[in-house]
Structure formats: structure tokens, C-alpha cells
């Protein structure tokens, strides 16, 4: 470690974690060091529901036992309009699922249904999917399972975000933000709906659809 980096660390020691990380990034930029690419992050506990309901979430459900993976985008209505500030309560979420493996292809993301947040969470699959193709049926069923267990236990199923903030979509670099899936500014502003209601209550644990 260079003397310059040691002095930077000493100055950063009196800052908070996120301010210190920002100071180190600025020092690396001035020194001409390449930034480290940060990949997806594993969400645990309360961070799962907070991330998924942040407003512009993209994540994958992964079952280590079966190896199955299912990817989703969950966008709050008018997310672009409310990008700088938290949106009003009660706006619905629109859910899309990835069919195939090309997540850069917009046509691969199929609309699955709507998640109402007016009186607790309520999953409403699209009417056109009453007899969907098998891959879409699995996506729909698995998302229904997920909404019934948000805030509870997901058993062996893991939830991985893409490395970008679930609200503003900026790349996450600070460890605490990667763990939450949401950047510090967005975390301070964000409010998520209650996860209880007539169709949001959870009963006995169910086997994962993944």
C-alpha cells in the first residue's frame, strides 16, 4: 500500500462507512486505478422484501438444491415520474419474468401480472395467462409463492439482485448498499407497503415452486 493510500485511509477513518468508501473511490480515480467491478448481491432477511418493493427491482430466485433460476423485474407504477422522490402509497407494481436466457432482450421479459399494494400485497396474474405456456406458468406460480412469503422465510430459495439499486438503478459499490440492494440516498427516502392484508396473509409454509 502506498503512502498516499495510507494517508487517505487515515483521513477516511473519521468518516462514516459510505463517506469513507466514497473518499477511497475518489483517491483511486485520482491515482488512475481502475474501479473494481461489482457483481450481483445475495439478499437476506428484511432486505428481500424492501428490495423487491423498492420500485425498479430486478432479481433472480435461485434454488441451490435443484439449480433452478427464475428472473423477475418488479416496477412500481409511474416509477420514472417518481425517480427522485418516493412515490405515493397505493401505486401498483407491474411484474415481468424472463423467458429464455437473454436478459438484454426486452422481448424476453414477459408481462406476468400486477401486484396491488393498496391494502397489503395482492398478486393478480394477467388474465391472458389462464392457460399459459409452461415456462410462463412456472414464473407466475413462483412469483405467487414469493409474495405469500415476503417478510417470512423462503427456506432454501435465495434471492439475488443484479448489482444495481432497486430504485434508481445506479450501480452499487458500497458493501452495505450491495447487501441491501439499495443505495444510501434511496434507502433514506424509500417507503414500502405493508405486507399484510386479505390476500397477503401467510399460513403454513409451502414448498417452493422453484
C-alpha positions as CSV (number, residue, x, y, z in Angstrom):
1,X,0.0,0.0,0.0
2,X,1.4,3.4,-1.0
3,X,1.9,6.3,1.4
4,X,-0.8,8.2,-0.4
5,X,-3.3,5.4,0.2
6,X,-2.3,5.1,3.9
7,X,-2.9,8.9,4.3
8,X,-6.3,8.5,2.5
9,X,-7.3,5.7,4.8
10,X,-6.2,7.7,7.9
11,X,-8.4,10.6,6.8
12,X,-11.3,8.3,5.9
13,X,-11.2,6.6,9.3
14,X,-13.0,9.5,10.9
15,X,-15.8,9.3,8.3
16,X,-18.9,7.0,8.1
17,X,-18.6,3.8,6.1
18,X,-20.2,5.2,3.0
19,X,-18.3,8.5,3.1
20,X,-15.1,6.7,3.7
21,X,-15.8,4.4,0.7
22,X,-16.5,7.5,-1.5
23,X,-13.3,9.1,-0.4
24,X,-11.3,6.0,-1.3
25,X,-13.0,5.8,-4.7
26,X,-12.1,9.4,-5.4
27,X,-8.5,8.7,-4.3
28,X,-8.3,5.7,-6.6
29,X,-9.7,7.8,-9.5
30,X,-7.0,10.5,-8.9
31,X,-4.3,7.7,-8.8
32,X,-5.6,6.3,-12.1
33,X,-6.6,3.0,-10.6
34,X,-9.3,1.0,-12.4
35,X,-12.5,0.7,-10.4
36,X,-13.4,-2.8,-9.2
37,X,-16.5,-4.2,-11.0
38,X,-19.1,-5.3,-8.5
39,X,-21.5,-8.1,-9.4
40,X,-24.9,-9.3,-8.1
41,X,-25.6,-9.5,-4.4
42,X,-27.4,-12.0,-2.2
43,X,-30.3,-10.6,-0.3
44,X,-31.3,-11.9,3.2
45,X,-33.9,-11.2,5.8
46,X,-35.9,-8.0,5.6
47,X,-33.7,-6.7,2.7
48,X,-35.5,-9.1,0.4
49,X,-39.0,-7.5,0.7
50,X,-37.5,-4.0,0.8
51,X,-35.6,-4.5,-2.4
52,X,-38.4,-6.2,-4.3
53,X,-40.8,-3.5,-3.4
54,X,-38.3,-0.6,-3.9
55,X,-39.8,0.4,-7.3
56,X,-37.5,-0.8,-10.0
57,X,-36.2,-4.2,-8.8
58,X,-34.6,-6.9,-11.0
59,X,-33.7,-10.1,-9.3
60,X,-33.3,-13.9,-9.6
61,X,-34.8,-16.6,-7.4
62,X,-32.3,-19.5,-7.1
63,X,-32.8,-22.9,-5.6
64,X,-29.3,-24.4,-4.8
65,X,-30.8,-27.9,-4.4
66,X,-32.5,-28.0,-7.8
67,X,-30.3,-25.5,-9.6
68,X,-33.5,-23.7,-10.9
69,X,-33.3,-20.0,-11.6
70,X,-36.2,-17.6,-12.3
71,X,-35.6,-13.9,-13.0
72,X,-38.1,-11.1,-12.5
73,X,-38.5,-7.3,-12.9
74,X,-40.9,-5.6,-10.5
75,X,-41.6,-2.0,-11.3
76,X,-43.8,0.4,-9.4
77,X,-46.3,2.4,-11.5
78,X,-45.0,5.7,-12.6
79,X,-41.5,4.8,-11.4
80,X,-39.8,7.1,-13.8
81,X,-42.0,10.0,-12.7
82,X,-41.1,9.5,-9.1
83,X,-37.5,8.6,-9.7
84,X,-36.1,11.4,-7.5
85,X,-38.6,11.1,-4.6
86,X,-40.6,8.3,-3.0
87,X,-43.9,7.6,-4.8
88,X,-47.3,7.9,-3.1
89,X,-48.6,4.9,-1.3
90,X,-51.0,2.5,-3.0
91,X,-49.5,2.5,-6.5
92,X,-49.4,-1.0,-8.1
93,X,-46.4,-2.9,-9.2
94,X,-46.0,-4.5,-12.7
95,X,-44.2,-7.8,-12.8
96,X,-42.3,-9.3,-15.7
97,X,-40.5,-12.6,-15.9
98,X,-37.6,-13.6,-18.1
99,X,-38.4,-16.3,-20.7
100,X,-35.1,-17.7,-22.1
101,X,-31.6,-16.6,-21.2
102,X,-31.1,-13.2,-22.9
103,X,-31.9,-10.7,-20.2
104,X,-30.7,-7.8,-22.5
105,X,-33.6,-8.6,-25.0
106,X,-36.6,-6.5,-23.9
107,X,-38.9,-9.0,-25.7
108,X,-37.7,-11.8,-23.4
109,X,-39.3,-10.1,-20.4
110,X,-42.9,-11.2,-20.4
111,X,-45.6,-9.4,-18.5
112,X,-46.9,-11.7,-15.8
113,X,-49.4,-9.6,-13.8
114,X,-49.9,-6.8,-11.2
115,X,-49.0,-6.6,-7.5
116,X,-51.5,-4.4,-5.7
117,X,-50.2,-2.5,-2.6
118,X,-53.4,-0.6,-1.7
119,X,-54.4,-2.8,1.3
120,X,-51.5,-5.1,1.8
121,X,-49.9,-7.1,-1.0
122,X,-52.2,-8.9,-3.5
123,X,-50.9,-10.8,-6.5
124,X,-53.1,-10.6,-9.6
125,X,-51.8,-12.7,-12.5
126,X,-52.6,-11.4,-16.0
127,X,-55.9,-12.7,-17.3
128,X,-54.2,-13.8,-20.5
129,X,-52.3,-16.4,-18.6
130,X,-55.1,-18.7,-17.6
131,X,-53.6,-21.3,-19.8
132,X,-50.0,-20.1,-20.3
133,X,-47.1,-21.9,-21.8
134,X,-45.2,-24.0,-19.2
135,X,-42.2,-21.6,-18.7
136,X,-44.6,-18.7,-18.1
137,X,-46.8,-20.8,-15.8
138,X,-43.8,-21.6,-13.6
139,X,-42.8,-17.9,-13.5
140,X,-46.4,-16.9,-12.5
141,X,-46.7,-19.7,-9.8
142,X,-43.3,-19.0,-8.3
143,X,-44.0,-15.3,-8.0
144,X,-47.3,-16.0,-6.3
145,X,-45.3,-18.2,-3.8
146,X,-42.8,-15.5,-3.3
147,X,-45.4,-12.8,-2.5
148,X,-47.0,-15.1,0.1
149,X,-43.7,-15.5,1.9
150,X,-42.3,-12.0,1.7
151,X,-41.3,-10.9,5.2
152,X,-41.3,-14.6,6.2
153,X,-38.9,-17.4,5.4
154,X,-38.1,-18.5,1.9
155,X,-36.5,-21.8,3.1
156,X,-33.7,-22.9,0.7
157,X,-34.6,-20.3,-2.0
158,X,-32.1,-17.5,-2.5
159,X,-32.8,-14.0,-3.9
160,X,-30.0,-12.3,-5.8
161,X,-30.2,-8.8,-7.2
162,X,-28.2,-7.6,-10.2
163,X,-25.8,-5.2,-8.5
164,X,-27.9,-2.1,-9.2
165,X,-30.1,-0.1,-6.8
166,X,-33.7,-1.3,-6.7
167,X,-35.0,2.2,-7.0
168,X,-32.6,4.4,-9.1
169,X,-30.8,1.6,-10.9
170,X,-27.4,3.0,-10.3
171,X,-24.5,0.6,-9.9
172,X,-23.9,-0.3,-6.2
173,X,-20.3,-0.3,-4.9
174,X,-20.5,0.2,-1.1
175,X,-20.8,-3.1,0.7
176,X,-23.7,-2.0,2.9
177,X,-25.6,-0.9,-0.2
178,X,-24.8,-4.2,-2.0
179,X,-26.2,-6.1,1.0
180,X,-29.4,-4.1,0.9
181,X,-29.7,-3.9,-2.9
182,X,-30.5,-0.1,-2.4
183,X,-28.2,2.9,-2.3
184,X,-27.9,5.1,0.8
185,X,-29.8,8.1,-0.6
186,X,-32.7,5.9,-1.8
187,X,-32.8,4.0,1.5
188,X,-33.4,7.2,3.3
189,X,-36.3,8.2,1.1
190,X,-37.9,4.8,0.4
191,X,-41.1,3.6,1.9
192,X,-42.6,0.2,1.1
193,X,-46.2,-1.1,1.6
194,X,-47.3,-3.2,4.4
195,X,-47.1,-6.9,3.6
196,X,-50.4,-7.9,5.3
197,X,-54.0,-7.9,4.1
198,X,-56.8,-10.2,3.0
199,X,-54.6,-11.9,0.4
200,X,-51.2,-11.1,1.8
201,X,-51.5,-13.1,5.0
202,X,-49.4,-16.3,5.2
203,X,-50.3,-19.6,6.5
204,X,-48.3,-22.8,6.8
205,X,-45.0,-22.9,4.9
206,X,-45.4,-24.2,1.4
207,X,-42.8,-26.0,-0.8
208,X,-41.0,-23.6,-3.1
209,X,-42.2,-23.5,-6.7
210,X,-38.6,-23.3,-7.9
